[in-house]
Amino acid sequence: MKGMKHLQVTLIMAAATILVLFIGTRLPNRSAAAKGFEPGSVSVARVLADENLGTNWFLYGRDFGETHFSPLKQVTDKNIQKLGLAWYLDIDSPMGMSSEPVEVDGVIYVTNSLAVVYAVDAATGKVLWKFDPHEQRGVSTQNSYAVRANRGVAVWEGKVYVATGDCRLFAIDAASGKQVWASQTCDPVQTGSTGEPHIAGGNVLIGYNGSDDMIRGSLVAFNAQTGKESWRFWTVPGDPAKGFETKALEMAAKTWVGKKAFPEWWRFGGGDVWAAITWDRKDNLVIFGTAGAGSVEGTTPRNDAPDGAKLFSGCVIAVNADTGKYVWHFQTSGAHFQTENFHIIITDLMLNGEKRHVAITAPRNGFIYVIDAATGHLLEAKPYGTVHWATSIDLQTGRPVEVTGGTRTEGRGGAGKTWWPMSYDPITGLVYIPAYDARPHPESGQSAMEGKLAAWDPISQSVRWFVPQQIETNSGVLSTAGNLVFQGQGTGEFDAYAADTGQKVWSIQTGSAIDSVPVSFSINGQQYVVVPVGWGSDSRLFLPASAMATPQSERGPSRLLAFKIGGALPFPTPPDTIQPIPEPPKQTASEAVIKQGEGLYELHMCGGCHSPGLDGSGAWTVNGAVPDLRYAPPEVHDQWDAIVFAGSHKAEGMMAFGVDQHFPDLTALTVEQLHAIHAYVIQQSWKAYEEQHRPKASAK
């Protein structure tokens, strides 16, 4: 009898253990269960109910208008000196962090550079689960490029959605981290996705990269529950001989004109949608931005590109959220250039005494536009910094008044902005723009690029204040009701400014370049500010390292940092470990061959991954990152032909350049050209090696 009772007790305890384990897998955060919500429970009703509270960070940008504003005000410009580290989490991310965390009921969902999703307890930093989509890296050059960065997830009705660089969209169970479904979004032979999915009603929206490589862009909507494609809006027309998918594309085709040297204009493609996607709930529109028309610069002369407006490239477009049917467009590109369009904020403004429902966007061209969200009619357009290519925008036609004669450079020649999101603070009425601009040298008159956090007043149409920054590429922006604006810098500083004046009120040196987006939320009445750090984003592949990080901050770790008032955890300052450069092989090539190799390095897009001019990451890393060729060990130089010419490392994303490449189109290297590029790499390696081993001047 005693044995029977003992068996019963044992069975009861085992059952209880199984129940606890089951509950643990289904409810990764007890605060979510206490509130009566299942993990990942995000809906229209919950987002609207939390709009003025800010308890959660449910969506990209927090609200449906993607304002990146938090109404929390426990942390203010008056008490921010008490802000301290609550916890940190090291993330295994070979190419840094560029994602914006999403927080739902005490659980943070964030991605690393290879689209691995982490579910993290927001109060402690404990990892609850991880999901790895196992991206394929060797499908194509464009695919290899796309898998190196990821900008985050969407969470909706119990599921977490992540897009991948090999053209898949995954739905993951928010409680367990298990795959629910996966759908094909594009062709990985051509391209891949790096952006975060967006929610519009019952659909999940995603685009992909590729305008620079003649990829035909589109925005795709999938049913959030089943993964079935709901609709697809092509942003540029295809081959006219095959007919047009919609009347809108038939209209757009009339704005493309081929030239004699390249009459097949539709092959240029472009108009990709990879960042700017916002759901306007009021009008049930998806308002999104497109990149410019395709470019074959390097293989076809620029003046052989098609003429005309080239719709819908370089545009802000509105479509019906349920059907994808075209509603309106506004083109930010000019007659002599194509520009990319980025983050779009949807909000209400009082303009000229009238309440207007508007879309606000700042493309790469240095102007900020305010557009009527329902009609696409232009209401405002002003520059927020130095602009060389145009003097103004005609509000009636929407066309720029371009500079005649001289330079028509847009974007990097003056003020501009890339994908990092802005923030709109309804209390100050200001839009905070993470921009870059030209900084003239006071003596030489030559200009260099610098970062610029600009506070734009849409009422007076002027910059209220701005903060110059050392590095031109910095993080996205978070503003809060505590009269604060948070932004990370490429230098590794995480800063807070007074939202009304721009005065810096708090700063911490994280030791890692910051290329992500900070967020804020509340757990049990405690406000947290969370930021991912670590040199990240696709920009680190094709921009010089000096444009994104310092030699120290590029070496810093990838981490998730959480701050709160009273946080007392000592900050884990990372060690600054400099990787030694192996002694390069003896240089045997002539100066002429080295010079030829330099040109081929750029022509064959080596600098599109390994950084232009070999201004790289300062390390030889092969765990999912792109290695700095100056740091190549002896065995890599020995195997140069096999790696570069024959593609022995294709599985890691290093394609074979001894055959013709597509996306981008590149002619196969000859053996002589292969060795010329190698000679150039060896020369740059010797320069870096000698610099590293040069005796340092002693301090006097």
Buried (B, 14 or more C-beta within 10 A) or exposed (E): EEEEEEEEEEEEEEEEEEEEEEEEBBBBBBBBBEEEBBBBBBBBEBBEEBBEEBBBBBBBBBBBBBBBBBBBBBBBBEEBEEBBBBBBBEBBBBBBBBBBBBBBBBBBBBBBBBBBBBBBBBBBBEBBBEBEBEBBBBBBBBBBBBBBBBBBBBBBBBBBBBBBBBBBBBBBBBBBBEEBBBBBBBBBEBBBBBBBBBBBBBBBBBBBBBBBBBBBBBBBBBBBBEBEBBBBBBBBBBEBEEEBBBEBBEBBBEBBEBBEEBEEBBBBBBBBBBBBBBBBBEBBBBBBBBBBBBBBEBEBEEEBBBEBBBBBBBBBBBBBBBEBEBBBBBBBBBEEBBBBBBBBBBBEBEBEEEEBBBBBBBBBBBBBBBBBBBBBBBBBBBBBBBBBBBEEBEEEEBBBEBBEEEEBBBBBBBBBBBBBBBBBBBBBBBBBBBBBBBBEEEEEEEBEBBBBBBBBBBEEBEBBBBBEBEBBBBBBBBBBBBBBBBBBBBBBBBBBBBBBBBEEBBEBBBBBBBBBBBBBBBBEEBBBBBBBBBBBBBBBBBBBBBBBBBEBBBBBBBBBBBBBBEBEBEBBEBEEEEBEBBEBBEEEBEEEBBBBBBEBBBBBBBBBBBBBBBBBBBBBBEEBBBBBBBBBEEEBBEBBBEBBBBBBBBEBBBBBBBEEBBBBBBEBBEEEBBBBBBBBBBBBBBBBBEEEEEEEEEEE
